[in-house]
């Protein structure tokens, strides 16, 4: 049943994200491996490559009853767990990341959630994240760190400071 399908994050072997994505698509399992286009420099040449945004993570949209089929895929280590259960990623979180990555000048990096302390809440007043409330964990000129609690990760998004409004 399609309505029971939810997004889950999976841990993968290092640098296996795109391989697993291809295998899951062949198995007709809805999945997503977010990538960003970067220029890679070798000694003799430069090349544009698609690099996974979330290192060692891939997302699948399944009914959790079918998790065994997913786990039997070579390269998948386990589901990301939260409070002892596979962590459900809300559809709107996936859509926000997809929208942001589709923007021409999207800048996105990740840091571990444990690396920062919470400070203030802000409201984003412009762009894809408009009307979203985020907790500023670290402040650097134009950056806000927005928690994605279900992933245990922090998404770093660069904003002009006038796109943010402190919430009191």
Beta strands, then each sheet from edge to edge (+ up, - down):
strand 1: 6-12
strand 2: 30-32
strand 3: 35-41
strand 4: 46-52
strand 5: 57-62
strand 6: 76-79
strand 7: 81-82
strand 8: 85-86
strand 9: 88-89
strand 10: 108-112
strand 11: 120-124
strand 12: 133-136
strand 13: 143-148
strand 14: 153-158
strand 15: 164-166
sheet 1: 2+ 5- 1+ 6-
sheet 2: 2+ 5- 1+ 9-
sheet 3: 3+ 4-
sheet 4: 7+ 8-
sheet 5: 10+ 14- 13+
sheet 6: 12+ 11- 15+
end
